[in-house]
Amino acid sequence: MSQASHGLDLDRLIVLAADRYRQFTNTVAPDDARDFTAYCTACKAAIAHLDQLIRFAQAFEPGAASNQSSPIDLDALISEAQASLPNSHSGK
C-alpha cells in the first residue's frame, strides 16, 4: 500500500489494528448479555476502523488518482475514519 503525504505509515497502522483486533477476539466472549453486546460493538468498531484504514491506504496507492473519477477528498476520508471510531469527536 502506501505512506500518505501526512507522514502516516498506513501499512503499519493496518497491521497494528488487525493484530489488536485478533488479540481482542481471541479472548473469551462474555456470557452476560450487556457485556456480550459491548464486546460485539467493539468488534464491529474495530472492523470499521480497519476498513477505513484500508480504504485510506488504497486512495494513496500509486495510480489511484488516475483511476478516480473525482479528486480524493483527504479531509472527508479522515473525517469518515474518525467517525467510525467509538467515542470519536470530530472537533479534535
Summary of the structure (lengths in Angstrom):
residues: 92
radius of gyration: 15.5
end to end distance: 26.9
largest distance: 50.2
contacts: 211
relative contact order: 0.15
helix: 61%
strand: 2%
